[in-house]
């Protein structure tokens, strides 16, 4: 760790005011900006990779996020919807491994893949096979393995956000998966959070990233993606990204696979909660009784959350003047500013802050997650964002409005 008291520190500040950028360097130690630039150039050269990966939480997140381990295979492709979701071109991806729910020793095997047009999901424990068009919401089938996705390996501008960040700071060396690495701390511009990157001293390719947040008591928490056994010339074949149904497996429809068994059941009573608005108002589910309540669990760093939010705003406007309350429940935040984000985007529906515990009550395992609660306080809908989602929610809300308050 760099000692910020040393007189030998050189601080270079670019610009002024809120838009300032600072790169911290200590005499005789590597420069963080130079490491990021070398990492950007080295990673741009990749066209396909395979690696072993592990995703987990540290600090306050140790028992709040799933633990996922497995093998990933990535190949750069043509532009498609997958590129729009994850950045860059049409990535061909395959993740195979084990998923453990938060604070659980249960291990669920999975295999998910996409050739950029379709998504394929195999459940070895149930011996089921599912396939769906990516453009028709099939991306949700990737959710168990998506945490193993080091997207920078197949992104056209892998570290542009880090190079243009507000702060870059060298923090020494650490061995990751047997690879000696430079450690670089980054604070992103626009209040988009912090990260700690670990770049190999040999090839400057990333081997780990910690997405950093602060817990309520001010302690550091992070979600971690760690990579080992990186192969930059794996010679991947196209059939790996479009697996066929194995012998002994049965086909499961996309609609069946999309039914998330861990979510709260339709028709059951929604758990009560109480959260604060940015203005300090206390909002409880009990106090909303008689209204149809729409909850969108989201965070500022979440790309799919941002894609869903214009539709949430339209729902808010569509049902204005009716007994319908729409709230974004901010959770799993990484030092972003949800209040400023919604102001900048001119979203006017309700915002509830520090919703981690409520997300746990509602069995949120990925974001964005949506719930609709009817006027009697029962679950009317539970699901994830996908194309056509706004129309689906509209139909649920209209049906719930016709039902009498109990």
C-alpha positions as CSV (number, residue, x, y, z in Angstrom):
1,X,0.0,0.0,0.0
2,X,1.3,3.5,-0.9
3,X,2.1,5.7,2.1
4,X,0.3,8.9,1.3
5,X,2.3,10.8,3.9
6,X,5.7,10.4,2.1
7,X,7.2,13.6,0.8
8,X,8.3,11.8,-2.3
9,X,4.7,11.5,-3.6
10,X,4.0,13.2,-6.9
11,X,0.3,14.1,-7.5
12,X,-0.7,15.1,-11.1
13,X,-4.0,16.8,-11.3
14,X,-5.7,17.3,-14.7
15,X,-8.4,19.9,-14.9
16,X,-10.1,21.5,-12.0
17,X,-13.2,21.4,-9.8
18,X,-15.5,18.4,-9.9
19,X,-14.1,17.2,-13.2
20,X,-10.6,16.9,-11.9
21,X,-8.6,13.7,-12.5
22,X,-5.7,12.7,-10.2
23,X,-2.9,10.1,-10.8
24,X,-0.9,9.2,-7.8
25,X,2.7,8.0,-8.1
26,X,5.6,7.4,-5.6
27,X,9.2,7.9,-6.7
28,X,10.7,4.6,-7.7
29,X,7.3,2.8,-8.0
30,X,5.4,2.0,-11.2
31,X,3.0,4.6,-12.5
32,X,-0.7,3.6,-12.3
33,X,-1.7,5.4,-15.5
34,X,1.1,3.7,-17.5
35,X,0.0,0.3,-16.2
36,X,-3.6,1.0,-17.3
37,X,-2.4,2.1,-20.7
38,X,-0.3,-1.0,-21.2
39,X,-3.2,-3.2,-20.0
40,X,-5.5,-1.5,-22.4
41,X,-3.2,-2.1,-25.4
42,X,-2.4,-5.7,-24.4
43,X,-6.0,-6.6,-23.8
44,X,-7.1,-5.1,-27.2
45,X,-5.0,-7.7,-28.9
46,X,-7.1,-10.6,-27.6
47,X,-9.6,-12.2,-29.9
48,X,-10.4,-15.3,-27.9
49,X,-9.5,-16.6,-24.4
50,X,-10.3,-19.4,-21.9
51,X,-9.7,-19.2,-18.2
52,X,-10.7,-20.6,-14.8
53,X,-12.6,-18.1,-12.7
54,X,-14.1,-17.5,-9.3
55,X,-16.7,-14.9,-8.2
56,X,-17.4,-14.2,-4.6
57,X,-18.0,-11.4,-2.0
58,X,-15.6,-9.9,0.6
59,X,-16.3,-8.0,3.7
60,X,-20.0,-7.2,4.1
61,X,-20.7,-9.0,0.8
62,X,-19.2,-12.3,1.9
63,X,-22.7,-13.7,2.8
64,X,-24.8,-11.5,0.5
65,X,-23.6,-12.5,-3.0
66,X,-23.4,-16.0,-4.6
67,X,-20.1,-17.9,-5.0
68,X,-19.6,-19.0,-8.6
69,X,-16.6,-21.1,-9.8
70,X,-16.0,-22.5,-13.3
71,X,-14.4,-22.2,-16.7
72,X,-15.0,-19.5,-19.2
73,X,-14.5,-19.3,-22.9
74,X,-14.8,-16.1,-24.8
75,X,-14.5,-15.1,-28.5
76,X,-14.9,-11.8,-30.2
77,X,-17.6,-11.6,-32.9
78,X,-19.9,-9.3,-34.8
79,X,-22.1,-6.6,-33.2
80,X,-25.3,-7.9,-31.7
81,X,-27.6,-7.5,-28.7
82,X,-25.1,-9.2,-26.5
83,X,-22.7,-6.5,-27.3
84,X,-25.3,-3.9,-26.4
85,X,-25.8,-5.6,-23.0
86,X,-22.1,-6.1,-22.1
87,X,-20.3,-3.7,-24.3
88,X,-18.4,-4.1,-27.6
89,X,-19.0,-6.6,-30.3
90,X,-21.0,-9.8,-30.5
91,X,-19.2,-11.9,-27.9
92,X,-19.4,-15.7,-28.1
93,X,-19.4,-17.0,-24.6
94,X,-19.5,-20.2,-22.6
95,X,-19.5,-20.6,-18.8
96,X,-19.5,-24.0,-17.1
97,X,-19.2,-24.5,-13.3
98,X,-21.0,-24.4,-10.0
99,X,-23.3,-21.8,-8.4
100,X,-23.8,-21.5,-4.6
101,X,-26.5,-19.2,-3.4
102,X,-25.4,-16.6,-0.8
103,X,-24.3,-18.0,2.6
104,X,-25.0,-21.6,1.4
105,X,-22.9,-24.7,0.9
106,X,-25.2,-26.0,-1.8
107,X,-23.5,-26.2,-5.2
108,X,-25.6,-26.1,-8.4
109,X,-23.8,-27.2,-11.6
110,X,-24.6,-25.3,-14.8
111,X,-23.5,-24.8,-18.4
112,X,-24.6,-21.7,-20.3
113,X,-23.4,-20.5,-23.7
114,X,-24.3,-18.1,-26.5
115,X,-23.3,-17.9,-30.2
116,X,-24.4,-14.3,-30.3
117,X,-27.8,-15.3,-31.7
118,X,-29.2,-17.9,-29.3
119,X,-28.5,-18.8,-25.7
120,X,-28.2,-22.4,-24.5
121,X,-28.6,-23.6,-20.9
122,X,-27.9,-27.1,-19.6
123,X,-28.7,-28.2,-16.0
124,X,-26.6,-31.3,-15.3
125,X,-28.5,-32.0,-12.0
126,X,-31.9,-32.1,-13.6
127,X,-30.6,-33.1,-17.0
128,X,-32.6,-30.4,-18.8
129,X,-31.7,-28.5,-22.0
130,X,-33.1,-25.0,-22.9
131,X,-32.5,-22.8,-25.9
132,X,-33.9,-19.3,-26.7
133,X,-33.3,-16.4,-29.0
134,X,-31.0,-13.8,-27.5
135,X,-33.2,-11.0,-28.8
136,X,-36.3,-12.5,-27.2
137,X,-35.0,-12.3,-23.6
138,X,-32.8,-15.4,-23.7
139,X,-30.0,-13.5,-22.0
140,X,-31.7,-14.3,-18.7
141,X,-30.5,-17.9,-19.1
142,X,-26.9,-16.7,-18.8
143,X,-27.4,-15.3,-15.3
144,X,-25.7,-18.1,-13.3
145,X,-22.5,-17.9,-15.3
146,X,-22.5,-14.1,-16.2
147,X,-20.6,-13.3,-13.0
148,X,-17.5,-15.1,-14.5
149,X,-17.5,-12.8,-17.5
150,X,-14.3,-10.7,-17.6
151,X,-15.7,-8.7,-20.5
152,X,-12.6,-6.6,-20.9
153,X,-10.9,-9.6,-22.6
154,X,-13.2,-9.1,-25.7
155,X,-14.1,-5.4,-25.4
156,X,-12.8,-3.0,-28.1
157,X,-11.9,-0.3,-25.5
158,X,-11.2,-2.5,-22.4
159,X,-9.8,0.1,-20.0
160,X,-11.0,3.4,-21.3
161,X,-13.2,4.0,-18.2
162,X,-10.2,3.3,-16.0
163,X,-7.8,5.6,-18.0
164,X,-10.4,8.4,-17.8
165,X,-11.3,7.8,-14.1
166,X,-11.1,10.5,-11.5
167,X,-8.4,8.7,-9.5
168,X,-5.8,6.1,-10.4
169,X,-3.4,4.9,-7.7
170,X,-0.7,2.2,-7.6
171,X,-1.1,0.0,-4.5
172,X,1.8,-2.4,-4.8
173,X,2.0,-6.1,-5.9
174,X,0.1,-9.2,-5.2
175,X,0.1,-12.8,-6.5
176,X,-3.2,-13.9,-8.2
177,X,-3.5,-17.5,-9.3
178,X,0.3,-17.9,-9.3
179,X,0.8,-14.8,-11.4
180,X,2.6,-11.7,-9.9
181,X,0.4,-8.7,-10.4
182,X,0.5,-4.9,-10.2
183,X,-2.4,-3.6,-8.1
184,X,-4.1,-0.4,-9.3
185,X,-7.0,1.3,-7.4
186,X,-9.5,3.3,-9.6
187,X,-12.2,5.8,-8.6
188,X,-14.5,6.2,-11.6
189,X,-15.8,9.5,-12.9
190,X,-19.4,10.5,-12.4
191,X,-19.6,8.8,-9.0
192,X,-19.7,5.4,-10.7
193,X,-17.9,3.6,-7.9
194,X,-14.4,2.2,-7.2
195,X,-12.4,-0.8,-8.2
196,X,-9.1,-2.5,-7.5
197,X,-7.5,-4.1,-10.6
198,X,-4.7,-6.7,-10.6
199,X,-2.6,-6.8,-13.8
200,X,0.0,-9.4,-14.6
201,X,3.5,-8.1,-14.4
202,X,4.4,-10.4,-17.3
203,X,1.7,-9.6,-19.9
204,X,-0.4,-6.8,-18.3
205,X,-3.6,-8.7,-18.8
206,X,-6.1,-8.5,-15.9
207,X,-6.2,-11.4,-13.4
208,X,-8.6,-10.0,-10.8
209,X,-11.0,-7.1,-10.2
210,X,-12.6,-6.1,-6.9
211,X,-15.7,-3.9,-7.3
212,X,-15.6,-1.9,-4.1
213,X,-18.4,-0.5,-2.0
214,X,-18.7,0.7,1.6
215,X,-20.9,-1.0,4.2
216,X,-23.1,1.0,6.4
217,X,-20.4,1.1,9.1
218,X,-17.9,2.5,6.6
219,X,-16.0,-0.7,6.1
220,X,-14.9,-1.8,2.7
221,X,-16.9,-4.5,0.9
222,X,-16.4,-5.9,-2.6
223,X,-17.5,-8.3,-5.2
224,X,-14.5,-10.2,-6.6
225,X,-13.8,-11.8,-10.0
226,X,-10.5,-13.7,-10.0
227,X,-9.0,-15.4,-13.0
228,X,-6.4,-18.2,-13.3
229,X,-5.0,-20.5,-16.0
230,X,-5.6,-17.8,-18.6
231,X,-5.0,-19.1,-22.2
232,X,-4.9,-16.4,-24.9
233,X,-4.6,-18.9,-27.8
234,X,-7.2,-21.6,-26.9
235,X,-8.3,-22.4,-30.5
236,X,-12.0,-22.5,-29.6
237,X,-14.4,-24.2,-32.0
238,X,-17.9,-22.8,-32.9
239,X,-19.7,-25.8,-31.5
240,X,-18.6,-24.9,-28.0
241,X,-20.9,-21.8,-28.1
242,X,-23.9,-23.7,-29.5
243,X,-24.1,-27.0,-27.5
244,X,-26.6,-29.6,-28.6
245,X,-28.8,-31.5,-26.3
246,X,-26.8,-34.4,-24.7
247,X,-28.2,-37.9,-24.7
248,X,-30.4,-38.5,-21.7
249,X,-31.4,-34.8,-21.3
250,X,-35.0,-33.5,-21.8
251,X,-35.9,-30.2,-23.5
252,X,-37.3,-27.6,-21.1
253,X,-39.1,-24.6,-22.7
254,X,-37.8,-21.1,-22.2
255,X,-40.9,-20.2,-20.3
256,X,-40.4,-23.0,-17.8
257,X,-36.7,-22.1,-17.4
258,X,-37.5,-18.4,-16.9
259,X,-39.7,-19.3,-13.9
260,X,-37.3,-18.5,-11.0
261,X,-38.1,-20.9,-8.2
262,X,-36.2,-19.0,-5.6
263,X,-38.3,-15.9,-5.9
264,X,-41.3,-15.2,-3.7
265,X,-44.3,-17.1,-4.9
266,X,-47.3,-15.5,-6.7
267,X,-50.2,-15.1,-4.3
268,X,-48.1,-15.2,-1.1
269,X,-48.0,-12.2,1.3
270,X,-45.2,-9.7,0.5
271,X,-42.8,-9.1,3.4
272,X,-43.2,-5.8,5.1
273,X,-40.4,-3.2,4.9
274,X,-39.6,0.4,5.7
275,X,-37.1,2.5,3.8
276,X,-36.2,6.1,3.5
277,X,-36.6,8.3,0.4
278,X,-33.9,10.9,-0.5
279,X,-36.0,13.5,1.4
280,X,-36.0,11.4,4.5
281,X,-39.6,10.2,4.3
282,X,-40.2,6.8,5.7
283,X,-42.0,4.5,3.3
284,X,-43.4,1.1,4.5
285,X,-45.3,-1.5,2.6
286,X,-48.0,-1.5,5.3
287,X,-48.5,2.2,4.7
288,X,-49.0,1.6,1.0
289,X,-51.9,-0.9,1.6
290,X,-54.7,-0.2,-1.0
291,X,-52.2,0.6,-3.7
292,X,-50.7,-1.6,-6.4
293,X,-46.9,-1.4,-5.6
294,X,-44.2,-1.9,-8.3
295,X,-40.6,-2.5,-6.9
296,X,-37.6,-2.3,-9.2
297,X,-34.4,-3.5,-7.4
298,X,-31.5,-1.8,-9.1
299,X,-28.0,-0.2,-8.8
300,X,-26.2,2.6,-10.6
301,X,-23.4,0.3,-11.9
302,X,-25.9,-2.3,-13.4
303,X,-26.2,-2.0,-17.2
304,X,-29.4,-4.0,-17.6
305,X,-30.9,-1.9,-14.7
306,X,-30.2,1.2,-16.8
307,X,-31.8,-0.3,-19.8
308,X,-35.0,-1.1,-17.9
309,X,-35.4,2.3,-16.2
310,X,-37.0,4.3,-19.1
311,X,-39.7,1.6,-19.1
312,X,-40.2,2.0,-15.4
313,X,-40.6,5.8,-15.9
314,X,-43.2,5.2,-18.6
315,X,-45.1,2.9,-16.2
316,X,-45.0,5.6,-13.5
317,X,-46.4,8.1,-16.0
318,X,-49.0,5.7,-17.5
319,X,-50.6,5.0,-14.1
320,X,-50.3,8.6,-12.7
321,X,-53.5,9.5,-10.8
322,X,-54.4,5.8,-10.1
323,X,-53.6,3.8,-6.9
324,X,-50.3,2.6,-8.2
325,X,-47.0,3.4,-6.6
326,X,-43.7,2.8,-8.5
327,X,-40.4,2.6,-6.6
328,X,-36.8,2.0,-7.5
329,X,-35.2,0.1,-4.6
330,X,-31.5,0.9,-4.7
331,X,-29.4,-2.0,-3.5
332,X,-26.0,-3.5,-3.8
333,X,-24.7,0.0,-4.5
334,X,-20.9,0.5,-5.2
335,X,-20.4,4.1,-4.1
336,X,-22.6,5.4,-7.0
337,X,-25.0,8.3,-6.3
338,X,-28.6,6.9,-7.0
339,X,-30.2,10.3,-6.2
340,X,-28.1,12.2,-8.6
341,X,-28.4,9.5,-11.3
342,X,-32.2,9.7,-11.3
343,X,-32.0,13.5,-11.3
344,X,-29.7,13.5,-14.3
345,X,-31.9,11.1,-16.2
346,X,-35.1,13.0,-15.2
347,X,-36.7,9.9,-13.7
348,X,-39.5,11.0,-11.4
349,X,-40.8,7.8,-9.9
350,X,-40.1,7.0,-6.2
351,X,-36.6,6.1,-5.0
352,X,-36.0,4.1,-1.8
353,X,-32.4,4.0,-0.4
354,X,-30.2,1.4,1.2
355,X,-32.4,-1.5,0.2
356,X,-29.9,-4.4,0.7
357,X,-31.9,-6.0,3.6
358,X,-35.2,-5.6,1.7
359,X,-33.6,-7.3,-1.4
360,X,-32.7,-10.2,0.9
361,X,-36.3,-10.4,2.1
362,X,-37.5,-10.5,-1.5
363,X,-34.9,-13.2,-2.4
364,X,-33.3,-10.9,-5.0
365,X,-30.4,-12.9,-6.5
366,X,-29.8,-10.7,-9.6
367,X,-30.7,-7.2,-10.7
368,X,-32.8,-5.7,-12.0
369,X,-35.5,-7.8,-10.3
370,X,-39.1,-6.6,-10.4
371,X,-42.1,-7.3,-8.1
372,X,-45.7,-6.2,-8.3
373,X,-47.7,-6.3,-5.1
374,X,-51.4,-6.1,-5.3
375,X,-53.8,-3.9,-3.2
376,X,-54.1,-6.7,-0.6
377,X,-50.4,-6.9,-0.1
378,X,-49.8,-10.1,-2.0
379,X,-47.2,-10.9,-4.7
380,X,-48.8,-10.5,-8.1
381,X,-45.6,-10.7,-10.2
382,X,-42.0,-11.6,-9.8
383,X,-39.4,-11.5,-12.6
384,X,-36.4,-10.0,-14.4
385,X,-36.0,-7.4,-17.1
386,X,-36.3,-8.6,-20.7
387,X,-37.6,-7.2,-24.0
388,X,-41.4,-6.6,-23.8
389,X,-41.2,-6.4,-20.0
390,X,-43.0,-3.1,-19.9
391,X,-46.1,-4.5,-21.6
392,X,-46.0,-7.5,-19.3
393,X,-46.0,-5.3,-16.2
394,X,-48.7,-3.1,-17.6
395,X,-51.0,-6.1,-17.9
396,X,-50.2,-7.3,-14.4
397,X,-50.9,-3.8,-12.9
398,X,-54.2,-3.4,-14.8
399,X,-55.4,-6.8,-13.6
400,X,-54.4,-6.0,-10.0
401,X,-56.3,-2.7,-10.2
402,X,-59.5,-4.5,-11.0
403,X,-59.3,-6.7,-7.9
404,X,-60.9,-5.3,-4.7
405,X,-58.8,-4.3,-1.7
406,X,-59.1,-6.9,1.0
